[in-house]
Amino acid sequence: MANFLTASSLQARHGFFTRQGGVSKGPYASLNCSLSGQDEPAAVRENRARVARALGAEPARLVGLHQIHSALVVTVDQAWAVGEAPRADAMVTDRPGLALGIITADCAPVLLADPTAGVIGAVHAGWRGALGGVLEATIDAMVVLGARQIQAAVGPCIGQDSYEVGADLRDAVLARAPADAAFFAPGRRDGRWQFNLPGYCVARLRASGVSDMAVIAADTFACADEFFSHRRRTLAGDGPIGHQISVIALADATKSGACPI
């Protein structure tokens, strides 16, 4: 069974899936959900089908993006075919039966919902996207669909103790807001800092008016048995790895007994 974590404050069907519970082998073991790597396509399709079914969604209605570390958001009206994913880093929808999936391996997956309005969103928030405003752009797109009281959850990502960064990243963040120096701690080496990516995402969400939120306190770098990590792979000099998926779904109201969310 596909393993996932949830945030109790997020009142929508959702899951921050771990790397456990799939069929992939080798460095992709086992719940690799990335369609862009070198894993066996049949294994990835089965993994994604398991993820969809775990949340009560049809596998064909689990959609993803060609993620590019941008602030681009798309509004999803219907599922698209594999290979037709738009280039963007966030999605929103108000269409029952759709499930929005974000792929990560250290970046922050952020899931959002207004359960009253029946609007959901999913965001791939690496530091570039978060700095560029992808969280705010997603909130704006949800508001266009009628969202008013948005809840959010920041999922497993690289933790501050594991995320050493250089002056280029720090300078870029501080150029937007010098007060964001609060998200950097002194590094273990000269000219290096430890960046608090989940804390930075929370602050950007709060500044946009989202007060109801949760953080899944799991460091993808430190938890090798539970999560894929791009940085852990890079530092170890290893080969390819998989990616985990985080999904939020609107229940299909046409099914007997189903709720709008």
N, C-alpha and C positions, 0 to 999 in steps of 0.2 A: 504493500500500500504506500502511496506517495505521502511522505511526511511533511507536515507544515505547521507553522506557528500562526497564532492569531492575536489581535489586539482587542481586548474586551470593550474598549471605548468606541470601536468602529462598527457601527450597526449596519453592516452589509456583509453579504457572503464574500469572504476573502481568505487568502492564505499566503503567507510568506514561506514558500517551500524550501526545504533543505535539499541536500544532494542525495538523500536516502530514499529508497523506495522505487527505483526505476530498473531498467533492463540494460543500460549501457555498460560497457566493459572498459578495462584498462584505465587510463587517466580520466576517462569520462564517467567512471562509475559513481553513482548509478543513475541518478535522475537528472541527467544533462538535458536541458530543454532549449539549447541554442541551435538554431537552424543554419548558422553561418560557419560552424566549425567543420572538422573532418570526421566527426562521429558518423556511425552508420545511420543514414537517413531513416531507415525503418525503426531503429531503436529510438531516435528522437521523436518520431511520430507517436510511438507507443507511450513514451514518457509524457508527452504533452496531452495525450488522450487520458492518461491516468490522472493528470492534474485537473483537467476539465471535469472529469467525472467525480473527483473528490469534492468538487464544489457544486455538483448538481447541474453542470453545464454540458451541452453537446460539444464534443471535440471540434467539430467543424466551425463552432461559433466562438472558439478561443482565438483572439486576434493578437498579433504582435507588430512590432515596428522594425524598420531598419534604423537602428539607433546610431546617432552621429554626434552625441555630446553637444546638442544645440538647445535652444529655448523654443523650438517649434512644437506646436500642439495640433493634433488633428481631432475633429469631431467625427465619431464613428456612427454611421447610419446602418451599416450592414457589414457582415463579415467579408473579408477579401480572401482570395486564394493564396496559398503558399507561393512565395516569389513575387507577390504583388504588394507587399507591405510598403507603405509610404516612408520616406525619410523624415523622421521626427523623433522626439524623445518623450512625448506625453500624449495621452489619449483621454477623451471624455465621451460619455454617451448617456442618453436617457432611454435607450432601446432595451426592453426586457429580453432576456435570453442571451445577451452578449456578455462575454467575459474578456477583460482587458489584461494582457500579460506583459510584464516588464522583465527583461533579462539582465542579470547583474552577476558580477564576480568580485566585488568590493565597493562599487558605487552604491548609493542609497536608493532602494526602491521605496517610493512614497505612494500610498494608496489613500484615496479621498472619497467621501460620500456625503450626500445630503439625503438621508433616508426618507424624509418627508416629501421632498421634491422628486425623488427617484432619479437622481443624477449621480454618476460615479466618475472617478478619474484615476489614472495610473501614471506615474512619473518615474523616469530614469534620471536620477539626480547625481551625476558625478560633479566634481567641483566646478568644471566649466559650465555645465548646464545650470547648476544652482546659482553660480555667480551671474550668469547671463540672464536669469529671470524665468527659468522654466517653471518653477513652482507658482510664481505669480501669474504667469500666462495660463497655466492650467486652471487656477482659481477663476480667472476672468472668463475662460471658456465655459466653465461650469455655471457661472452666473448667467451667461447668455442663455443657457438651457433651463434656467429657472431656479438654480441653487441659491439658497439664502443662508442656511445654517450648516456650514461645512465642517465635517469631522475629518481628521487625518491621522495616519499612522506611518511612522518612519521605520522601515524594516531593517533587517540585519545588513550591516555594511562594515567597512573597515573602521576600527575604533581608533581613538586619538593616540593611544599608546603604541599602536602599530603603524600609524600613518606619518612617516617622516617626509617632509617636503622641503623644497629649496626656496630660495629668495624669489624666484620668478612667480611661483604660485602665491606666496604671501604678498608680494608687491601688487599682484593683480587684484587680490581680494581687498587690500587696504586702499587701493586707488578708488574703489567705489565707496568705501565707508571706513575711515580710519579707526572707528570704534570697534570694528570687527577684529582688531588685534586680540580681543578677548578670546577668540577661538584658536589661538596659537599658544602653545607652551614651548619653552626652550627645548631644543633638540639634544640628542646625545652627542652630536658633533657640531663643531663650529659652523656657522652659516646654515644651520638646519633648524627646522621647527616641527612640532607635532601638531597636526591640524585636526580639529574636532568637526568632522564632516556632519555627523548626525545633529550635533548641537547647532551648527550653522544652518542646516535645513529647518530645524525647529524655529530658530529665530526669524528666518525669512517668512515662514508660515505665519507666525504670530504677528509680524509686522503687517501682514496682509489681512489680518482680522480673524484668523483661525485660532480659536482658543481651546477647542476640544480636540486634543491630540494625545497620542501615545508614542513611545519609542520602544522598539524591541531591542533590548540591550544585549546584542550578540555580535561579537567581533568576527567577521568572516575570515580575517587573516589568522586569528588565534585558534579558531575551531576547525581544524583540518578534517575531522571526521564528519562534520555536519555541513560544511559549506565549501564551495569552490572559492579560490582567491587568486586573482591575477597577480597581485604583488608577491604572495607567497611562492607562486610558481616561478616568477621572474627572479627573485632572490635566490631560490634554490637551483636555478639554472635548468629547470625541468622543461619538458616538451609541452605539448598542447594540454589544455584542461577543458572541463565543461563549465557551464554556467547554470545557476539556479534561476527559478522564475518566481515572481510574485504576481498574484492574480486577484482581481476584484470583479464581481459579477452581479448583474441584475437578474433576479429570478424571472423566469418566463411566466407571466401572469395568465397565459392561456392554458397552463397545466392545472389540473385539478388540485385545489388546495394550496396553490402557490400564492405568495404575497407579492406586492410590487417590488419588494427589495429583500 
